């Protein structure tokens, strides 16, 4: 998470997720191992899964992380959500 925004994550399938600028998506999808992230059958613009083919070399992995960090650092910071606990709920 960067400033409250999802940036990168690891899956249990040996791949990772990167949130990049939607305008960079078309070019990024041409790179080895990259595919659109789908949630409930719908592609999510700017969210990609990258398989092991996409980060075989250290500099490949760093390039994906840099791309995700560059975009997410520019997004507005999200407000922190408060979680209600039993002690804060109205009775």
C-alpha positions, 0 to 999 in steps of 0.5 A: 500500500502506498498512501492508502492505495493498493500498489503491489501484492503477491498471490499464492500462484507464484505471481504478483499484482502491480497497479500501474497507470492505466495509460501504460497498460497497453504497452505493459501487457506486451511484456512477458508474463503480464496479463490483466487482473480480473475481478468477478470476471471484469478486467480491472484497468491498470491492475496487472498480474505478472507471472514468473516469466515477467520477473526472471531477472532482478531488474525486471522485477524492479522495473515493475515495482518502479512503474507501480510506485511511480503511479501510486505516489502520484495518486491522492492519499486515501483517508483512513477508515475507522473500524467500529469496535464494540466499545465505539458502537452506539447502544 
